[in-house]
Amino acid sequence: ASFISIQALPALLDLPQEAEVSEVSCGSRHTAAVTRGGELYTWGWGKYGQLGHGDDASSDQPRRVEHLVAEGLRVEAVVCGPWTTYVCVLE
């Protein structure tokens, strides 16, 4: 079982230098960020697959959702629910 730290206060995270975040949404135990370039990064508790990486792994570090990049999809918006993540994309 993975340990995921839950922080009550904002914390700095490492994203690639070229990734300028334009939107962030928080679920009950996970977070998603959209970059100006249309990429999606997610982190936190992933038990129900809500991080979008094709598994149920959890991560304290932001990871780019590679499936969206591979499909040529540009993320426009993201909304996190308690155990879900909704993503609006453009082809």
C-alpha positions in Angstrom: 0.0 0.0 0.0 1.3 3.4 -0.9 1.5 6.2 1.6 0.2 9.5 0.3 0.8 12.6 2.4 -2.2 14.8 2.8 -1.3 18.5 3.4 -3.7 21.1 4.9 -1.6 23.9 3.5 -0.4 24.7 -0.1 2.9 23.1 -1.0 5.4 23.7 -3.8 5.6 20.9 -6.4 8.1 20.2 -9.2 6.7 20.3 -12.7 8.7 20.5 -15.9 10.1 24.0 -16.3 8.1 24.6 -19.5 4.8 23.6 -17.9 2.9 26.8 -17.1 -0.2 25.8 -15.1 -3.4 27.5 -16.2 -6.0 25.6 -14.1 -6.1 23.4 -11.0 -8.8 21.3 -9.5 -8.8 19.3 -6.2 -10.8 16.2 -5.3 -11.0 14.8 -1.8 -7.6 13.1 -2.1 -6.2 14.0 -5.5 -5.3 17.0 -7.6 -5.1 17.7 -11.3 -3.5 20.6 -13.1 -3.9 21.7 -16.8 -0.9 23.5 -18.5 -1.2 26.3 -21.0 0.1 23.7 -23.5 -2.9 21.5 -22.9 -1.3 18.8 -20.9 -2.8 17.2 -17.7 -0.8 16.4 -14.6 -2.3 14.5 -11.7 -1.2 13.3 -8.3 -2.6 12.1 -5.0 -4.7 9.0 -4.1 -5.4 6.9 -7.2 -7.3 3.9 -5.8 -10.2 4.3 -8.3 -8.1 5.2 -11.3 -9.0 8.9 -11.0 -5.4 10.0 -11.8 -5.9 8.7 -15.4 -2.7 6.7 -15.7 -4.4 3.4 -16.5 -3.8 2.0 -13.1 -4.8 2.5 -9.4 -1.4 3.7 -8.2 -1.1 6.7 -5.9 1.6 9.3 -6.3 2.8 12.3 -4.2 4.5 13.7 -7.4 2.7 15.1 -10.4 2.7 12.8 -13.4 1.7 13.8 -16.9 -1.3 11.8 -18.2 0.5 10.2 -21.2 -2.6 8.6 -22.8 -4.0 12.1 -23.6 -0.6 13.1 -25.2 -0.4 9.8 -27.2 -4.0 10.4 -28.6 -3.2 14.0 -29.6 -5.7 15.4 -27.2 -5.4 19.0 -25.8 -6.9 19.4 -22.4 -9.0 22.5 -22.0 -10.5 22.0 -18.5 -10.5 19.6 -15.6 -12.9 19.1 -12.6 -12.1 16.7 -9.8 -14.8 15.0 -7.8 -14.5 12.9 -4.6 -13.2 9.8 -6.6 -13.4 11.0 -10.2 -11.7 13.4 -12.6 -13.6 14.9 -15.5 -11.5 16.3 -18.4 -12.6 18.4 -21.3 -10.3 17.9 -24.4 -10.0 19.0 -28.0 -8.8 16.7 -30.7 
